[in-house]
Amino acid sequence: MIIEIKNDKSIPSGLYVLWTQDKIQRAKDSLPNFASDRDILIKYDEIAGLIVKDGVKLQPQILWNLERHKLSESVENLSDAELLAIIRKAENTDISGSGYQKANIEWQIRQQNKLIEATKSKGGGIFFEVGGNMKNDGVIQTAENATVNIAVAGNYASQKGKIIQSKKTDNKKTWYEKPVGIIILMVVGGLIIAGFVYWLGWN
């Protein structure tokens, strides 16, 4: 199996030839179905499969150690895509201080920061995550210019409803629907009633 690496932050670019077929299969079986060739290369090297690059046999686990060194660096410098790539692998999820736990904690912090920023806006905001498919049968309504941030780890389906942002409608109301118009109507109505009562008393 030949894997080409380009413009990677931790692994040198070039063609990597994987020779040990059973370890190639083991590496693939231990990874999710959507794993990239790079993921396979790292996992393959982790189990010490034979790798040849530019006609030179690499030392076992040299690429894996480069990857571990990268993970040991501050996760704050990783992009969202890199964090999610680590989380999706779901490796060593129960081991304190593992790359998975560091990435997962950093991801949660970033999501909370997004929520805080959303609620800071003058128009208010809404932010929520869905760990799977999302089905919307109703209406999610926010103020005008509000921040709406929805992360769906799956498909989003809207049956009857929709997500809308309301706009200021006061100017669209007729004069008697506005607060000032209501007050005028109350005053006029009071005068009419008083006049009617006075007319009855006069007669």
Buried (B, 14 or more C-beta within 10 A) or exposed (E): BEBEBEEBEBBEEEEBBBEBEEBBEBBBEBBEEEBEBBBBBBBBBBBEBBBBBEEEEBEBBEBBBBBBEBBEEEBEEBEEEBBBBBBBBEBEEEEEEBBBBBBBEBBEEEBEEBBEEBEEEEBBBBBBBBEEEBEBEEEBEBBEEBBBBBEBEEEEEBEEEEBEBEEEEEEEEEEEEEEEEEEEEEEEEEEEEEEEEEEEEEE
